[in-house]
Every structure is written in C-alpha cells, then in structure tokens.
Amino acid sequence: MHELYYWIALRLIAGIGNVTCKNLLARFGSPEQVFHAGSDALGQVEGMGPQAVEAIRQFRHSDAIDREIERIEGAGVQVITIAHPGYPENLRNIYDPPQLLYVKGSIEPQDKNAVAVVGSRSSSDYGRRAAQDISRELAASGITVVSGLARGIDSEAHAAALAVQGRTLAVLGCGVDTVYPPENKKLYDRIAENGAVVSEYSLGTKPNAYNFPARNRIISGLSLGVLVVEAGMKSGSLITARMALEQGRDVYAVPGSIYSYKTKGTHSLLRTGAKLVEGAADILEELNIGAPQQMPAEPEADRIAALGPALQNLYGLLQDAPVQIDDLIVRSKLHSGQLLSLLLELELSGFVRQLPGKRFVKMDV
C-alpha cells in the first residue's frame, strides 16, 4: 500500500490534531504502526480519548484516500511528511508542526535561512515600498522570503524577492491547487518555479477564514524571524507575530506614520519589544548574517531586450512620474484586461510599481 495512505488516514481521524499525532508517532514510529496498535497501547498516548482510539481500531480501507493520492500525483504536488529528511527543520521544531506539507515547487536546504514578511492587505504606498525594498535586499543576501500570497504587503514581498532571482515561499490557507486571491495566478506560478507554494490542507480545500490563523503559525514556523511592515490593531499579521514569539522567533516591525490607522499594530509591536527595522541590514545584523549583498547587475539594455516586443512597448510608455491606467489604455491602444496582464508581468519583474488609484510608475532597472 502507498506509504502516504496511512499518513492521510491518520490525519482524517476525528479528535487527532497535530500535537496528538506527534505523540502517536513518537510512541509507535509510523502511521502504519499506529493503525496496527492495540486499544490499550493507543489509550496510553497523551491526547488520545476513547473515541479516537475506537476510530483507529475500526478504520477500514478507504477508496477516498486512494483517490486523493491519485489527485496529488496528477497535480504534480509533492507531499512531505514530518518524518521525511526534506521536511523544513525550522518548522519541525515548533509545538504543533503540520504532519503533512503539500508543496508545489520545492523546499531547499537554503530555505532554513528565511524571514517572513507580512502586513496589511490594504497597504499604503509607503508600506508597499518598504516591503519591496527590504524583501529585495533580503533575497539578494540569500534569505528566503516567506509570506502568505495575500493582497498588499504579502504580494509585494514575494514579487520583490523574485525580481532579484531570490527564493520565496508562499503559505496558503487553502489547498495548493487553489490560487487565492485569484488575481495572483501569475505570481503563484512564478513562486512555484522559484521556490514553493505550501499548505497543510489537502487538495480542494477552500480558503475559509478559519484556516488562516492556523496558516500563520506555518509562516512564522518556517522562518527565523517575522517582519511586520504595516498592520492595524486587528490585522492577522499580529497573530503571526504572536505565534512567532511563542515559537521563539524574532519579531521586527517597520515604523510608520503616527496619523495612520494602518501602523497602529506595528507601533504596538515596537512598544512591546519588537526590533525597529529601517532596512534589511537591521534584520541581517540580528540574525548575524551580515550586510545586504548586491546581486550582480544585468545591464539595463539587456534586461529590457529580454522582455519581448509587447512588454518593451509598454515599458516605453511608462514614466518616472505616476501614469493613470486610463492614460495607458489610450497610449497603448490595448484592452484593459490585456494591459493589466502586461503590467503585472512588468511588476513581477521589477520594472514597474503600482500605486494607489491604479497608477503605475517606472522603476530603476
């Protein structure tokens, strides 16, 4: 029988969470041995109640699990169990690590040097720029940037890491076969090619709101520290910061305007001991890694030439001052959907930055 079968079966038993599952594996060695154990031995494991013991003893072969394994293989998804040597060591050492990680892409040994960059979905231009600059410098210094693929700060962090050919990991609150938010499809694809999209949830799981707080512990668990760029007092980023502290991780925060509600949460973190960060060097110093490294610069002409005709033409229409989307539609003579798709490609490649109000500005390359 497929080795993964018993891992999935154990996860499906009602009343067995990650901590109890960890206890079972410590006692019996493998999920298969758990299902072969007797009632008395199962009942002696911390966290195992009578109903969970009975559910394991009564478990029979499930065609549904066979079908899930077929879907996993068909989707090109890798499932890494906590017993696998390729399981991220940072994550393995938290209190309640997921027993299974669904991975689109690959998690590499160098990803142990990772920093999470999180913040507001409705971020300001200041917040987006800070996330871009710091994430770019971290990635250029060999740090893997971890975030949640959400709108706003998360997306900026991923895109900035990719712009300097760095590595980035996106942790989802749904199955890895679901792109959420859907407008991040191209970003999702690039992350899977240059890092990994990760989830503890099985394929087909929808992005339900209650999945995201649990998702946040994986973001912090994969990382050596968590940087909060911009967050209100009710932001989910503060949950990630709290989990980071519980996991013994460092917490960093970017200061912002005293007049903005979007920075109330980050300022609260700073008041309670978070490290104030003005640039990647502040984080690298704390991690004892060294100053930010500069990626070898590719000549501007070569980078632009590699874009292709459509992207080159559009890039030529952009200016150092912000340009409204309506003006670009008129100048480019493109439909709005086609134009936005091309602008996204330029943004992911570090050629353009989007500002509030659908304004776009050329970035130095």
HELIX and SHEET records of a PDB file:
HELIX    1   1 GLU A    3  LEU A   12  1                                  10    
HELIX    2   2 ASN A   18  PHE A   28  1                                  11    
HELIX    3   3 PRO A   31  HIS A   36  1                                   6    
HELIX    4   4 SER A   39  GLY A   43  1                                   5    
HELIX    5   5 PRO A   50  ARG A   57  1                                   8    
HELIX    6   6 ASP A   63  GLY A   74  1                                  12    
HELIX    7   7 GLU A   89  ARG A   92  1                                   4    
HELIX    8   8 PRO A  109  LYS A  112  5                                   4    
HELIX    9   9 ASP A  125  ALA A  140  1                                  16    
HELIX   10  10 ILE A  153  ALA A  163  1                                  11    
HELIX   11  11 PRO A  182  ASN A  184  5                                   3    
HELIX   12  12 LYS A  185  GLU A  193  1                                   9    
HELIX   13  13 ASN A  211  GLY A  221  1                                  11    
HELIX   14  14 GLY A  236  GLU A  246  1                                  11    
HELIX   15  15 TYR A  261  THR A  263  5                                   3    
HELIX   16  16 LYS A  264  ARG A  271  1                                   8    
HELIX   17  17 ALA A  280  GLU A  286  1                                   7    
HELIX   18  18 GLU A  300  ALA A  305  1                                   6    
HELIX   19  19 PRO A  309  LEU A  317  1                                   9    
HELIX   20  20 ILE A  325  SER A  332  1                                   8    
HELIX   21  21 SER A  336  LEU A  348  1                                  13    
SHEET    1   A 9 GLN A  78  THR A  81  0                                        
SHEET    2   A 9 LEU A 100  GLY A 105 -1                                        
SHEET    3   A 9 GLY A 195  SER A 199 -1                                        
SHEET    4   A 9 THR A 168  VAL A 171  1                                        
SHEET    5   A 9 THR A 144  SER A 147  1                                        
SHEET    6   A 9 ALA A 114  VAL A 118  1                                        
SHEET    7   A 9 GLY A 225  VAL A 228  1                                        
SHEET    8   A 9 ASP A 250  ALA A 253  1                                        
SHEET    9   A 9 LYS A 275  LEU A 276  1                                        
SHEET    1   B 3 VAL A 323  GLN A 324  0                                        
SHEET    2   B 3 ARG A 359  LYS A 362 -1                                        
SHEET    3   B 3 VAL A 352  LEU A 355 -1                                        
END                                                                             
